Amino acid sequence: MDAAVLHRRTNMHHECVPPDLVDRLLALGHTEVVRGLAAAEDGDWFCARAWARLLAGRGELDEALQILAPYVGTGWWTAAAEVARLLDAGGRGDEAIALVRPFAPDGDGLALRDLALLLARHGHGEEAYELLLPHVTDRITAEALVEVGVGLGRGDEVAELLEARLAPGNPCTRCGSPECGSPSTVPFNAVNLLASVREKQGRTDEAIAVLHAHDPVVVGNRDPLAELLVRHDRIDELRAYAAGSGPWEAARRLAELLEGRGDVAGAVDAYRNHAGEGLWHRSILLAELLARHGRGAEAVEVLCALNSAEDWILDPLCELFAAEGRAEEGLAHLDALKARRGREEWELFRLRGPLLAACGRLDEAVAEAGAHPEGGRPYARESLALLLADEGRPEEAVALLEADRLEQQWALGPLLVELGRVEEAVTLLRTPRPRVQPPQPTGYSDRPPF
């Protein structure tokens, strides 16, 4: 095994069985296949990880560690981090610390974070704090510094460090000049972290004031102020925030809360009353909410009102047309868009297939796809194959993709598994695709005229 090869394979899902398919193999009872791939000489990381977790869950931690030992032996951080997690969960924290420690001096943010949190959990909080302190400008280690610092009663010190990052006159992270017109905060989520310090200290009002005084950073589509207000059951404040100029994520958080409490009407109003930006995001979420509660006709109206040709709007709209038994209307909607735009790229044309299938016209959908100018492209064949599989014709789907097995391996592999051709699927997914050299850039010069 080689760390660089493992890193490439797992990042790109090349030459390995992807994690979702590993889960499917286990669910179908193909445990011996996963076990065999976990011990493969050249490694199959997602199989090894899944098998090790399964063993650890049974209380067979030493056997799990043996599975992952060859991967750790390559010096690959991802494998070391997984083993450290299993060791810590198994009550062997000192071994986990010893394993992670050699990775931290290189300054890798993930290794520093994991080592510091391990140290703090096992009675070495001061060492963890000193380890993280020089890295306050890194988002990953700064988050750990907040947790460790507050746990040690040194939250005010951490807050001072973060406040300094927010002070006016900090140099721009791009050009280094304090006079830059658009300076950047480092770490970018310093506001969120400062509020987190105050919240962990029990100073909720101060945390809220911090987020109101600065622009909080939405991370993972989660607005920190909205999340904070929910955690402390300050719903009236959340209503005012969501109805005002707060981000659409605030309206979503309010709607999620109200829906969870059975107040569907209130959740609908949370989206309708939001006055800030993000109309399209709000509309998608509102349509999904309405559909979940048997109000599909209203959901269709919400998305139709956007009058959009964007595929991420049309996808859910066409799904709603089909679910509501209005597939013919969906086809007419696509026809009107085509007439308006004068063209229909595959990205929009592909939406016709499920609608035609919902009308009982699957063979027509197949014929139209084959006649489309892009119908022979790999992405078009994959889209059609998935439609055939969804409509109960997996053998035809496989036959469609067989023409170029390696090009279509990610779509073909799962289909073969569902047909019981597991060994064939595994061999295909682990087969290297031909390496194609990227074309040389043309028309570029690093001297004027550019």
C-alpha positions in Angstrom: 0.0 0.0 0.0 1.0 3.6 -0.6 -0.3 6.6 1.2 -0.4 8.8 -1.9 -2.3 6.2 -3.8 -4.8 5.6 -0.9 -5.3 9.4 -0.7 -6.0 9.7 -4.4 -8.4 6.7 -4.5 -10.4 7.8 -1.5 -10.7 11.4 -2.5 -11.7 10.6 -6.0 -13.5 7.3 -5.3 -11.2 5.8 -8.0 -10.2 2.1 -8.0 -12.1 1.2 -4.9 -15.6 0.4 -3.8 -17.3 3.7 -2.7 -18.6 4.0 0.8 -22.3 4.0 0.0 -21.9 0.8 -2.0 -19.9 -0.8 0.9 -22.9 -0.1 3.1 -25.2 -1.6 0.5 -23.0 -4.8 0.3 -23.2 -5.2 4.0 -26.9 -4.6 4.1 -27.3 -7.3 1.4 -25.3 -9.8 3.5 -22.1 -9.7 1.4 -19.9 -9.5 4.4 -17.2 -11.8 3.1 -16.8 -9.7 0.1 -16.2 -6.6 2.2 -13.9 -8.5 4.6 -11.8 -9.8 1.7 -11.4 -6.4 0.2 -10.5 -4.9 3.6 -7.5 -7.2 3.6 -6.6 -6.7 0.0 -2.8 -6.3 -0.6 -3.3 -3.0 -2.4 -6.0 -1.9 0.0 -9.6 -0.9 -0.3 -10.0 1.8 2.4 -13.8 2.1 2.6 -14.2 -1.7 2.9 -11.4 -1.7 5.6 -13.0 1.1 7.5 -16.5 -0.4 7.4 -15.2 -3.8 8.5 -13.1 -2.4 11.3 -16.0 -0.4 12.6 -18.2 -3.5 12.5 -15.7 -5.5 14.5 -15.2 -2.7 17.0 -18.9 -2.5 17.4 -18.9 -6.2 18.4 -16.3 -5.6 21.0 -13.5 -7.0 18.8 -11.2 -4.0 18.9 -7.9 -5.8 18.5 -9.2 -7.5 15.4 -10.3 -4.2 14.1 -6.9 -2.6 14.7 -5.3 -5.5 12.8 -7.4 -4.8 9.8 -6.3 -1.1 9.7 -2.7 -1.7 10.7 -1.3 -1.9 7.1 -3.1 1.4 6.2 -1.6 3.1 9.3 1.7 1.7 8.4 1.9 3.8 5.2 1.9 7.0 7.3 -1.5 8.0 6.0 -3.2 10.4 8.3 -6.8 9.4 7.4 -6.1 5.8 8.6 -4.3 7.0 11.8 -7.2 9.3 12.6 -9.7 6.4 12.3 -7.6 4.1 14.5 -7.2 6.8 17.1 -11.0 7.2 17.2 -11.5 3.5 17.7 -8.9 3.4 20.4 -10.4 6.4 22.2 -13.9 4.9 22.0 -12.5 1.6 23.3 -11.1 3.2 26.4 -7.5 3.3 25.2 -6.9 7.0 25.1 -3.2 6.9 25.8 -2.6 4.7 22.8 -4.7 7.1 20.7 -2.6 10.0 21.8 0.6 8.2 21.1 -0.6 7.4 17.6 -1.7 10.9 16.7 1.2 12.8 18.3 3.7 12.2 15.5 1.4 13.8 12.9 0.9 17.1 14.8 4.3 18.7 14.5 3.9 19.1 10.8 1.2 21.7 11.5 -1.7 19.8 9.9 -4.8 21.4 11.3 -6.8 18.1 11.6 -4.0 16.3 13.4 -3.4 19.3 15.8 -7.1 19.4 16.5 -7.5 15.7 17.1 -4.4 15.5 19.3 -5.5 18.5 21.4 -9.0 17.2 22.0 -7.6 13.8 22.9 -5.2 15.4 25.4 -8.0 17.5 26.9 -10.3 14.6 27.3 -7.6 12.6 29.1 -6.4 15.1 31.7 -3.8 17.1 29.7 -5.8 20.2 29.0 -3.0 22.7 29.6 -0.7 20.9 27.1 -3.6 20.9 24.6 -4.1 24.6 25.1 -0.5 25.5 24.6 -0.4 23.3 21.5 -3.4 25.1 19.9 -2.5 28.7 21.0 -0.1 29.5 18.1 -2.7 28.4 15.5 -5.7 30.6 16.4 -5.8 31.9 12.8 -6.7 28.4 11.5 -10.4 27.7 11.6 -10.1 24.0 12.5 -7.6 24.5 15.4 -9.4 27.7 16.5 -12.6 25.7 17.1 -10.7 23.3 19.2 -9.0 26.1 21.1 -12.5 27.4 22.1 -13.5 24.1 23.4 -10.3 23.4 25.3 -9.9 27.0 26.6 -13.4 27.3 28.0 -13.0 23.8 29.6 -9.9 25.1 31.4 -11.6 28.3 32.6 -9.6 30.4 30.2 -12.4 31.4 27.9 -11.7 35.1 28.5 -8.2 34.7 27.1 -9.5 33.0 24.0 -12.1 35.7 23.6 -9.4 38.4 23.7 -7.5 36.6 21.0 -10.6 36.4 18.8 -11.6 40.0 19.5 -8.1 41.0 18.2 -8.8 39.2 15.0 -12.0 41.3 14.6 -10.4 44.6 15.4 -10.3 47.3 12.7 -7.0 47.7 10.9 -6.1 44.1 10.6 -4.2 43.5 7.4 -5.9 42.0 4.4 -5.1 38.3 4.1 -4.7 38.7 0.3 -2.5 41.7 -0.1 -1.2 42.2 3.5 -2.1 45.9 3.6 -4.1 47.3 6.6 -5.5 50.0 4.2 -7.1 47.4 1.9 -10.7 48.2 1.2 -11.8 44.7 1.8 -9.9 43.1 4.6 -10.6 39.5 5.5 -11.0 38.1 9.0 -8.7 35.2 9.9 -10.1 32.8 10.9 -13.1 33.5 8.7 -15.5 32.3 11.4 -13.9 34.4 14.3 -17.3 36.0 15.0 -19.0 32.6 15.4 -16.2 31.4 17.6 -16.3 34.4 19.9 -20.1 34.0 20.3 -19.4 30.3 21.1 -17.0 31.2 23.9 -19.6 33.5 25.5 -22.3 30.9 25.1 -20.2 28.1 26.7 -19.4 30.5 29.6 -23.2 30.9 30.2 -23.2 34.5 28.9 -25.9 34.0 26.3 -26.9 37.7 26.0 -23.3 38.6 25.2 -23.1 35.8 22.6 -26.2 37.2 20.9 -24.9 40.7 21.1 -21.6 39.6 19.4 -23.6 38.0 16.5 -25.7 41.1 16.1 -22.7 43.5 16.2 -20.8 41.6 13.5 -21.9 39.7 10.5 -22.0 36.0 11.5 -20.7 33.5 9.0 -23.2 30.9 7.8 -21.4 27.6 7.7 -23.0 24.5 6.3 -26.2 26.4 5.6 -26.6 27.0 9.3 -26.9 30.5 10.6 -25.1 30.7 14.0 -27.5 33.3 15.5 -30.6 31.3 14.6 -29.0 28.1 16.0 -28.1 29.9 19.2 -31.6 31.3 19.7 -33.1 27.8 19.2 -30.8 26.3 21.7 -31.9 28.8 24.3 -35.6 28.7 23.3 -35.7 32.4 22.5 -38.3 31.8 19.8 -39.8 35.3 19.7 -36.3 36.7 19.0 -35.9 34.1 16.3 -39.2 35.1 14.7 -38.2 38.7 14.6 -34.8 37.8 13.1 -36.2 35.4 10.5 -38.9 37.9 9.5 -36.4 40.8 9.1 -33.2 41.0 7.1 -31.7 37.8 8.5 -30.5 35.2 6.0 -32.8 32.6 4.5 -31.1 30.0 6.8 -32.8 31.8 9.7 -36.2 31.3 8.2 -35.4 27.7 7.6 -34.4 27.1 11.2 -37.6 28.7 12.5 -39.6 26.6 10.1 -37.8 23.4 11.1 -38.5 24.1 14.8 -42.2 24.9 14.2 -42.8 21.9 12.0 -41.2 19.7 14.6 -43.7 21.0 17.1 -46.6 20.3 14.8 -47.2 23.9 13.8 -47.2 23.5 10.0 -49.0 26.7 9.4 -46.4 28.6 11.4 -43.6 26.9 9.5 -45.2 28.0 6.2 -45.5 31.5 7.5 -41.8 31.5 8.5 -40.9 31.2 4.8 -43.6 33.5 3.5 -42.8 36.3 6.0 -39.1 36.3 5.4 -38.1 39.6 3.8 -34.4 39.0 3.2 -32.5 37.6 0.2 -32.7 34.0 -0.9 -36.1 33.8 -2.6 -35.3 30.7 -4.6 -33.9 28.8 -1.6 -36.9 29.7 0.5 -39.2 28.6 -2.3 -37.6 25.2 -2.6 -37.8 24.7 1.1 -41.4 25.9 1.3 -42.4 23.6 -1.6 -40.8 20.6 0.2 -42.6 21.5 3.4 -46.0 21.8 1.6 -45.4 18.5 -0.2 -44.5 16.7 3.0 -47.9 17.7 4.5 -50.1 16.7 1.5 -50.2 20.1 -0.1 -48.4 19.2 -3.3 -50.7 21.4 -5.5 -49.6 24.5 -3.5 -46.0 23.4 -3.8 -46.2 23.2 -7.5 -47.6 26.8 -7.6 -44.7 28.0 -5.4 -42.1 26.7 -7.8 -44.0 27.6 -11.0 -44.1 31.2 -9.8 -40.3 31.4 -10.0 -40.6 31.0 -13.8 -37.1 29.5 -13.7 -35.1 27.5 -16.3 -32.5 26.5 -13.6 -32.2 22.8 -13.3 -32.1 22.9 -9.5 -35.5 24.5 -9.6 -36.9 22.3 -12.3 -35.8 19.1 -10.8 -38.0 19.3 -7.7 -40.8 20.9 -9.8 -40.9 18.0 -12.2 -40.8 15.5 -9.3 -43.8 17.3 -7.8 -45.7 17.2 -11.1 -45.2 13.4 -11.3 -46.1 12.9 -7.6 -49.3 14.9 -8.1 -50.3 12.9 -11.1 -49.8 15.9 -13.3 -47.0 14.6 -15.5 -48.6 15.8 -18.7 -48.6 19.4 -17.2 -44.9 18.9 -16.4 -44.2 18.0 -20.0 -46.1 21.1 -21.2 -44.1 23.2 -18.8 -40.9 21.9 -20.2 -42.2 22.5 -23.8 -43.0 26.1 -22.9 -39.5 26.6 -21.5 -38.0 25.1 -24.7 -40.0 27.4 -26.9 -39.0 30.4 -24.9 -35.3 29.6 -24.8 -35.1 28.1 -28.3 -33.1 25.1 -27.2 -33.1 22.2 -24.7 -29.7 21.0 -23.5 -29.5 17.6 -22.0 -29.6 19.0 -18.4 -33.2 20.1 -19.0 -34.1 17.4 -21.6 -33.3 14.6 -19.1 -36.3 15.8 -16.9 -38.7 14.7 -19.6 -37.8 11.0 -19.1 -39.3 10.5 -15.6 -42.4 12.5 -16.6 -42.9 10.4 -19.7 -42.4 7.3 -17.6 -45.0 8.6 -15.2 -47.4 8.8 -18.2 -46.7 5.2 -19.1 -44.5 6.2 -22.0 -41.1 4.9 -21.0 -40.3 3.4 -24.4 -41.0 6.9 -25.9 -38.6 8.4 -23.4 -35.9 5.9 -24.4 -36.4 6.7 -28.1 -36.3 10.4 -27.5 -33.2 10.2 -25.5 -31.4 8.2 -28.2 -32.4 10.8 -30.8 -31.2 13.8 -28.7 -27.9 15.4 -29.9 -26.3 14.6 -26.6 -27.9 11.2 -26.2 -24.7 9.3 -26.9 -22.7 11.1 -24.2 -21.7 9.2 -21.1 -23.7 11.4 -18.8 -26.8 11.0 -21.0 -26.5 7.2 -21.1 -26.1 7.2 -17.3 -29.2 9.3 -16.8 -31.3 7.0 -19.0 -29.9 3.9 -17.4 -30.9 5.1 -13.9 -34.4 5.8 -15.2 -34.6 2.3 -16.7 -33.5 0.9 -13.4 -36.0 2.9 -11.4 -38.7 1.7 -13.7 -37.9 -1.9 -13.0 -35.8 -2.7 -16.1 -32.2 -3.0 -14.6 -31.0 -5.5 -17.3 -31.7 -2.9 -20.0 -29.9 -0.3 -17.9 -26.8 -2.5 -17.6 -26.9 -3.3 -21.3 -27.0 0.5 -22.1 -23.9 1.1 -20.0 -21.9 -2.0 -21.1 -20.7 -0.2 -24.3 -18.2 1.7 -22.2 -17.8 -0.2 -18.9 -14.9 1.8 -17.5 -16.3 5.2 -18.4 -19.6 4.2 -16.7 -18.2 2.2 -13.8 -19.6 4.4 -11.1 -23.2 3.9 -12.4 -22.7 0.3 -13.6 -21.2 -1.0 -10.4 -24.3 -0.5 -8.2 -26.6 -1.9 -10.9 -24.5 -5.0 -11.1 -24.7 -5.4 -7.3 -28.5 -5.2 -7.3 -28.6 -7.9 -10.0 -26.4 -10.2 -7.8 -23.3 -9.8 -9.9 -21.2 -8.7 -7.0 -17.8 -10.0 -7.9 -18.1 -8.5 -11.4 -19.1 -5.2 -9.9 -16.2 -5.1 -7.4 -13.7 -6.0 -10.2 -15.1 -3.3 -12.4 -14.9 -0.6 -9.7 -11.4 -1.5 -8.7 -10.1 -1.5 -12.3 -8.0 1.6 -13.1 -9.3 3.9 -15.8 -6.9 4.9 -18.5 -4.9 8.0 -17.5 -5.5 10.8 -19.9 -3.0 13.7 -19.9 -4.8 17.0 -19.5 -4.5 19.2 -22.6 -1.8 21.9 -22.5 -3.2 25.4 -22.0 -3.4 27.5 -25.1 -3.6 31.2 -25.6 -2.0 32.1 -22.3 1.0 34.3 -21.6 2.4 35.6 -18.4 3.7 38.7 -20.2 1.7 41.6 -21.6 -0.4 41.7 -23.6 -2.1 39.0 -21.6 
